[in-house]
Amino acid sequence: MKTSEAERRQAVQDIRSSEDILIEVLRNSRDAGASCIFVATSKEGSRRCLQVIDDGAGIPAAMHQRVFEPRVTSKLESAHLDKWGMHGRGMALYSIAVNSQLAEITASEPGMGASLRVLTDTATLGEKADQSSFPVFEKQENGSYSMRGPKNLLRTAAEFALEHRGQVEVYLGSPAEVCATLYAYGLVAVAPSDRAFGCSDDRPYVERLGFCADASDFAQVAASLGLEVSERTARRVMDGEVPPLPSLLVRLQSEGFAPKEKRASSRAPRGDGRRLKLEAEDLAMLAQKAQEAYRELAPRYFLNEEVEPSVVYGPQAITITIPIEKML
């Protein structure tokens, strides 16, 4: 499709920062019917990476390249106006592609959701210098509340989550934190019998990490979603050492209205967690209780009930792992 010079100039105007890219991909996921959006963000030097995974309608393989062309969209809805302007004209992903080093569909198919990666050079496409501050609410003289804080990636995503509360849940963190969140999401969404005997290939992308039985498998599935983590990090996630993220709406409720002194302490909870030390007999007791419960459950799914659970604990969680062995 031929691109006009006017469209190229407009694309440059539409995207002026990493925050602009983030709001466009969030709106894109929303328009695809997503109810959960997971954003993994990282930065090395001046390179910013945004990996966005959602449970929306998905994009057919034939459209993976075409959606980055102007006036092309995989959705049937017409353009509409929202808080951030006009959207749905088939120009958002084109504008992102024009202003980024890389914009690609990492994985997507109808009914499975989508994973989108965007790489930018912050030396040419800027972003807020403070990317760590979480937004807070301040009460105005008329009794209303307004959001305060740098308009960074966190605030951009938090404003979107607040605007779409009850419709879309948004999670934002590092690739490892997003992996931990998707793993926890998958464990809840997938029945134990499905994890034991089912196949993740026919499940939505946001559930697939819940099927992983070991760190090697975990790292491979994460990579297929665009989340590059080492096997060591995968093991830490599966052992509960990397806690899942709360949704941004939950964070706003717990941190956004907290007094300043409470917000300061809540940003560093891990120090207290590291002081936790469980005695060997308590770890053995937890393992024994888990084994007793599993022995009642295992025969229903034709699993070996004689396996031994392992118990590990980290800064944020105690994790009990029970190997799955099928009965011969």
C-alpha positions as CSV (number, residue, x, y, z in Angstrom):
1,M,0.0,0.0,0.0
2,K,1.4,3.4,-1.0
3,T,2.2,5.7,1.9
4,S,1.7,9.4,1.4
5,E,4.1,12.0,2.7
6,A,1.3,13.5,4.8
7,E,0.8,10.2,6.6
8,R,4.5,9.9,7.4
9,R,4.6,13.4,8.8
10,Q,1.4,12.7,10.9
11,A,3.0,9.5,12.2
12,V,6.0,11.5,13.5
13,Q,3.7,14.0,15.2
14,D,1.6,11.2,16.8
15,I,4.5,9.5,18.5
16,R,7.0,11.7,20.3
17,S,8.0,9.5,23.3
18,S,8.0,6.0,24.8
19,E,4.9,6.9,26.7
20,D,3.1,7.7,23.4
21,I,4.0,4.3,22.1
22,L,2.7,2.6,25.3
23,I,-0.7,4.3,25.3
24,E,-1.2,3.4,21.6
25,V,-0.5,-0.3,22.2
26,L,-2.7,-0.3,25.3
27,R,-5.5,1.2,23.3
28,N,-4.9,-1.3,20.5
29,S,-5.2,-4.3,23.0
30,R,-8.3,-2.8,24.5
31,D,-9.9,-2.5,21.0
32,A,-9.0,-6.1,20.4
33,G,-11.2,-7.1,23.4
34,A,-8.5,-7.7,25.9
35,S,-9.4,-8.0,29.5
36,C,-5.8,-8.5,30.7
37,I,-2.7,-6.7,29.4
38,F,0.8,-7.5,30.6
39,V,3.6,-5.0,29.8
40,A,7.2,-6.0,30.2
41,T,9.5,-3.0,30.0
42,S,13.3,-2.9,30.1
43,K,16.1,-0.6,29.1
44,E,19.7,-1.3,28.1
45,G,21.7,1.9,27.5
46,S,19.5,4.0,25.3
47,R,17.4,1.1,24.0
48,R,13.9,0.8,25.4
49,C,12.0,-2.5,24.9
50,L,8.3,-2.8,25.4
51,Q,6.7,-6.3,25.2
52,V,2.9,-6.3,25.4
53,I,1.0,-9.5,25.8
54,D,-2.8,-9.6,25.9
55,D,-5.8,-12.0,25.9
56,G,-7.6,-10.2,23.1
57,A,-9.0,-11.5,19.8
58,G,-5.6,-12.1,18.2
59,I,-4.3,-11.3,14.7
60,P,-4.3,-13.7,11.8
61,A,-0.8,-14.7,10.6
62,A,-1.4,-13.1,7.2
63,M,-1.9,-9.8,9.0
64,H,1.2,-9.8,11.2
65,Q,3.2,-7.6,8.8
66,R,0.3,-5.7,7.3
67,V,-1.0,-4.2,10.5
68,F,2.0,-1.9,10.5
69,E,0.9,-0.4,7.2
70,P,-1.2,2.8,7.2
71,R,-5.0,2.4,7.3
72,V,-4.8,-1.3,8.0
73,T,-6.5,-2.9,11.0
74,S,-7.5,-6.4,11.9
75,K,-10.6,-5.1,13.8
76,L,-13.9,-4.3,12.3
77,E,-14.9,-1.5,14.6
78,S,-14.8,2.0,13.1
79,A,-12.7,4.8,14.5
80,H,-13.8,6.4,17.8
81,L,-12.7,9.1,20.1
82,D,-11.5,8.4,23.7
83,K,-9.5,10.3,26.3
84,W,-6.3,10.2,24.3
85,G,-7.8,11.2,20.9
86,M,-9.0,9.4,17.8
87,H,-8.2,5.7,17.6
88,G,-9.2,2.8,15.3
89,R,-8.2,4.3,12.0
90,G,-5.5,1.7,11.4
91,M,-2.8,4.3,11.9
92,A,-1.5,3.6,15.5
93,L,0.8,0.6,14.7
94,Y,2.0,2.4,11.5
95,S,2.9,5.4,13.6
96,I,4.8,3.2,16.1
97,A,6.7,1.4,13.3
98,V,7.7,4.7,11.8
99,N,9.2,6.0,15.1
100,S,10.8,2.8,16.4
101,Q,13.8,0.7,15.6
102,L,11.7,-2.5,15.6
103,A,7.9,-3.1,15.8
104,E,6.7,-6.7,15.3
105,I,4.1,-9.2,16.3
106,T,6.0,-11.7,18.3
107,A,3.1,-14.2,18.5
108,S,-0.6,-13.9,17.6
109,E,-3.4,-16.0,16.2
110,P,-7.2,-15.6,16.4
111,G,-8.6,-16.6,19.8
112,M,-5.1,-16.8,21.5
113,G,-4.3,-13.2,22.1
114,A,-1.3,-11.3,20.9
115,S,2.3,-10.5,21.9
116,L,3.8,-7.3,20.4
117,R,7.4,-6.0,20.7
118,V,8.6,-2.5,20.2
119,L,12.3,-1.4,20.4
120,T,13.2,2.3,20.4
121,D,16.3,4.4,20.8
122,T,15.6,6.9,23.6
123,A,18.4,9.1,22.3
124,T,16.2,9.9,19.3
125,L,12.7,9.2,20.7
126,G,12.6,10.5,24.2
127,E,10.9,9.5,27.5
128,K,10.7,10.9,31.0
129,A,13.9,10.8,32.9
130,D,12.2,9.5,36.0
131,Q,10.8,6.1,35.1
132,S,10.6,4.7,38.7
133,S,8.1,7.1,40.4
134,F,4.6,5.7,40.8
135,P,1.8,8.3,40.5
136,V,-0.1,9.4,43.6
137,F,-3.4,11.2,44.2
138,E,-3.6,14.6,45.8
139,K,-6.8,16.1,47.2
140,Q,-7.9,19.4,45.8
141,E,-9.6,22.2,47.6
142,N,-13.0,21.2,46.1
143,G,-12.6,17.7,47.5
144,S,-11.7,16.0,44.3
145,Y,-8.5,14.1,43.6
146,S,-6.0,14.6,40.9
147,M,-3.1,12.3,39.8
148,R,0.4,13.6,40.4
149,G,3.8,12.5,39.3
150,P,6.0,12.4,36.2
151,K,4.1,11.3,33.1
152,N,6.3,8.3,32.7
153,L,5.5,4.7,31.6
154,L,4.0,3.8,35.0
155,R,1.7,6.8,35.1
156,T,0.7,6.3,31.5
157,A,-0.3,2.7,32.1
158,A,-1.9,3.6,35.5
159,E,-4.1,6.3,33.9
160,F,-5.2,3.8,31.3
161,A,-6.0,1.2,33.9
162,L,-8.0,3.7,36.0
163,E,-9.9,4.9,32.9
164,H,-10.8,1.3,32.1
165,R,-11.4,-0.1,35.6
166,G,-13.8,-3.0,35.5
167,Q,-13.0,-3.5,31.8
168,V,-9.2,-4.1,31.6
169,E,-6.6,-5.1,34.1
170,V,-3.1,-3.9,33.4
171,Y,0.2,-5.3,34.8
172,L,3.6,-3.5,34.2
173,G,7.0,-4.6,35.3
174,S,10.3,-6.2,34.3
175,P,10.4,-9.2,32.0
176,A,11.0,-11.5,35.0
177,E,8.1,-9.9,36.9
178,V,5.8,-10.3,34.0
179,C,6.8,-13.9,33.6
180,A,6.0,-14.5,37.3
181,T,2.6,-12.8,36.8
182,L,1.8,-14.9,33.7
183,Y,2.9,-18.1,35.5
184,A,0.6,-17.3,38.5
185,Y,-2.2,-16.4,36.1
186,G,-1.7,-19.7,34.2
187,L,-1.7,-21.8,37.4
188,V,-5.0,-20.3,38.4
189,A,-6.6,-20.4,35.0
190,V,-5.6,-24.0,34.1
191,A,-7.0,-27.0,35.9
192,P,-4.5,-29.4,37.4
193,S,-5.6,-32.2,35.1
194,D,-5.1,-30.0,32.1
195,R,-1.6,-29.1,33.2
196,A,-0.8,-32.8,33.8
197,F,-2.2,-34.2,30.5
198,G,-3.1,-31.2,28.3
199,C,-1.1,-29.2,25.7
200,S,-0.4,-25.5,26.0
201,D,-0.5,-25.0,22.3
202,D,-4.3,-24.8,22.2
203,R,-4.5,-22.4,25.1
204,P,-4.3,-18.5,25.1
205,Y,-0.8,-17.1,25.3
206,V,-1.5,-15.6,28.8
207,E,-2.0,-19.1,30.2
208,R,0.8,-21.1,28.6
209,L,3.5,-20.5,31.3
210,G,1.2,-22.3,33.7
211,F,1.8,-25.6,31.8
212,C,5.6,-25.5,32.3
213,A,7.0,-28.3,34.4
214,D,10.7,-27.2,34.5
215,A,12.9,-24.2,34.1
216,S,14.1,-25.2,30.6
217,D,10.5,-25.5,29.3
218,F,9.6,-22.2,31.1
219,A,12.4,-20.3,29.4
220,Q,11.4,-21.6,26.0
221,V,7.7,-20.8,26.3
222,A,8.6,-17.3,27.7
223,A,10.9,-16.7,24.7
224,S,8.1,-17.7,22.3
225,L,6.1,-14.9,23.9
226,G,9.0,-12.4,23.5
227,L,10.1,-12.6,27.1
228,E,13.8,-13.5,27.2
229,V,14.7,-14.9,30.6
230,S,17.4,-17.3,31.6
231,E,16.8,-20.8,33.0
232,R,18.1,-19.5,36.3
233,T,15.5,-16.7,36.3
234,A,12.8,-19.2,35.2
235,R,13.7,-21.4,38.2
236,R,13.5,-18.4,40.5
237,V,10.1,-17.6,39.2
238,M,8.9,-21.2,39.6
239,D,10.3,-21.3,43.1
240,G,8.4,-18.2,44.1
241,E,11.5,-16.0,44.5
242,V,10.1,-13.6,41.9
243,P,6.6,-12.6,43.1
244,P,3.8,-11.8,40.6
245,L,2.8,-8.2,40.1
246,P,-0.3,-6.7,41.5
247,S,-2.4,-5.0,38.8
248,L,-1.9,-1.3,38.4
249,L,-5.4,-0.6,39.7
250,V,-4.6,-2.5,42.9
251,R,-1.3,-0.5,43.2
252,L,-3.2,2.8,42.7
253,Q,-5.6,1.8,45.5
254,S,-2.9,0.8,47.9
255,E,-0.1,3.3,47.0
256,G,-1.8,6.2,45.3
257,F,-3.7,7.4,48.3
258,A,-1.2,6.4,51.0
259,P,0.5,9.0,53.2
260,K,4.0,9.9,52.0
261,E,5.7,8.1,54.8
262,K,3.8,4.9,54.0
263,R,4.6,5.2,50.3
264,A,8.3,5.5,51.1
265,S,8.2,2.3,53.2
266,S,6.1,0.4,50.7
267,R,8.6,0.8,48.0
268,A,11.1,-1.4,49.8
269,P,9.2,-4.3,51.3
270,R,11.8,-6.9,50.3
271,G,14.2,-6.0,53.1
272,D,11.8,-7.3,55.7
273,G,11.1,-10.4,53.6
274,R,14.7,-11.3,53.5
275,R,14.9,-11.6,57.3
276,L,12.4,-14.5,57.2
277,K,14.1,-17.7,58.1
278,L,12.1,-20.9,58.4
279,E,13.4,-23.7,60.6
280,A,14.2,-27.1,59.1
281,E,11.5,-28.8,61.1
282,D,8.9,-26.3,59.8
283,L,9.9,-26.8,56.2
284,A,9.6,-30.6,56.8
285,M,6.2,-30.1,58.3
286,L,4.9,-28.1,55.3
287,A,6.3,-30.8,53.0
288,Q,4.6,-33.6,55.0
289,K,1.2,-31.8,55.0
290,A,1.5,-31.1,51.3
291,Q,2.3,-34.8,50.6
292,E,-0.7,-35.9,52.7
293,A,-3.1,-33.7,50.7
294,Y,-1.6,-34.7,47.4
295,R,-2.0,-38.4,48.2
296,E,-5.7,-37.9,48.4
297,L,-5.8,-36.0,45.1
298,A,-3.4,-38.0,43.0
299,P,-5.5,-41.1,42.3
300,R,-8.2,-39.0,40.8
301,Y,-5.9,-38.0,38.0
302,F,-3.9,-41.3,37.8
303,L,-0.8,-39.7,39.2
304,N,1.9,-41.4,41.4
305,E,1.1,-40.4,45.0
306,E,4.5,-41.4,46.3
307,V,6.4,-38.4,45.0
308,E,8.0,-36.1,47.6
309,P,7.2,-32.4,47.6
310,S,9.9,-29.8,48.0
311,V,9.5,-26.5,49.9
312,V,11.5,-23.4,49.3
313,Y,11.0,-19.8,50.4
314,G,12.2,-16.5,49.2
315,P,11.7,-12.8,50.0
316,Q,8.0,-12.8,48.9
317,A,6.7,-16.3,48.9
318,I,6.8,-19.9,50.2
319,T,6.6,-22.3,47.3
320,I,5.7,-26.0,47.5
321,T,6.6,-27.9,44.4
322,I,5.1,-31.4,43.8
323,P,6.6,-33.3,40.8
324,I,4.0,-34.8,38.4
325,E,4.6,-38.5,37.7
326,K,1.9,-40.4,35.8
327,M,1.0,-43.9,37.0
328,L,2.2,-46.6,34.7
